[in-house]
Amino acid sequence: MKKVFMSLAAVAFIAAGSLTVTSCGSDDSTPDPVNPVPAGLKLALITDANEIYAQEPFELSIKDADGNDITGAILLANGQETDIESKDGVFKLNGPEGDWTFSASYDGKTSNEIDVTIKPSRAVSEGTGVITYNGGTMDIDESYIVFRGLFYKSQTDQTVIASWQIESYSGNTTAIVRFTTPTTPAGGDQYTYELPTATNTTGTLAAVLIGNNVDGQTNENVSVDFGTTTYADRFFNGKYIGGAPSIDGKALSVEFEGKTPRVDVKQKAGKNTISFTDAKKTISVKSNDIKVLETSL
């Protein structure tokens, strides 16, 4: 997979050549003089180190000094807190490719660190499609359906919506068609979002990038049609179309038919960093972590 364009800027991750896992903690009673680790929390990798791929779930265990499973520990990724908590001694997560350092905090203590290199995604699109832009037609090399997270509809409308985008590649050209689907409050800070169908999508942005440069974008008359597309095992199956009749006078259409992987991306409000998330139809999110849906890349 190339890049996932997520919000105000593109965040690219460097693909790892191999996967390594290293424990930075120590069981010795003598603390490490360089990087002391408080006694009491032990973080370990459960999943086979050779079987960790982008957007596929993997597991870490967290135990206290007596070997008891901990529920409610907070996972840290590259030193930043995520919203993932352990349950019965296990963190279940997935995330983007790259080098990550995980640790956990609980009851004022911090665990040892685990270095994990997540391999590039094994999920690739299978099918055929075309990007039509400014009168030219290009065959699609790769296509993805990206789940971007939950947002407020606008500055004045605090309706919570789910944001998605079609992201298709042809050579050096990237076509992006962003859209939303409805959500339903599920109690507390939880929302249940709808997967895209033929009738529940609202187009919000269409854009074309040449390399990393935005060639054009628009919020006007953006359309998305998922037709009879079905969803199972993190893949959309069927045909979908998206685009806009004019991006600075250039028409854009993206059309793909086949099997398209879903990619999950979740950002904490105000931070240009990626947190890890499971693919669930019900999301727990604090109100101060919901941003207003942006109108540009």
Beta strands, then each sheet from edge to edge (+ up, - down):
strand 1: 4-5
strand 2: 10-11
strand 3: 21-23
strand 4: 41-45
strand 5: 58-64
strand 6: 74-77
strand 7: 80-85
strand 8: 90-93
strand 9: 98-106
strand 10: 109-110
strand 11: 114-118
strand 12: 126-133
strand 13: 136-139
strand 14: 142-152
strand 15: 160-170
strand 16: 173-185
strand 17: 190-193
strand 18: 202-210
strand 19: 213-218
strand 20: 223-225
strand 21: 230-232
strand 22: 235-247
strand 23: 250-264
strand 24: 266-267
strand 25: 274-275
strand 26: 282-284
strand 27: 291-292
sheet 1: 1+ 2-
sheet 2: 3+ 11- 9+ 6- 7+
sheet 3: 3+ 11- 9+ 10-
sheet 4: 4+ 5- 8+
sheet 5: 13+ 12- 23+ 14+ 15- 16+ 17- 26+
sheet 6: 13+ 12- 23+ 22- 20+
sheet 7: 13+ 12- 23+ 14+ 27+
sheet 8: 13+ 12- 23+ 14+ 15- 16+ 18- 19+
sheet 9: 13+ 12- 23+ 22- 21+
sheet 10: 24+ 25-
end
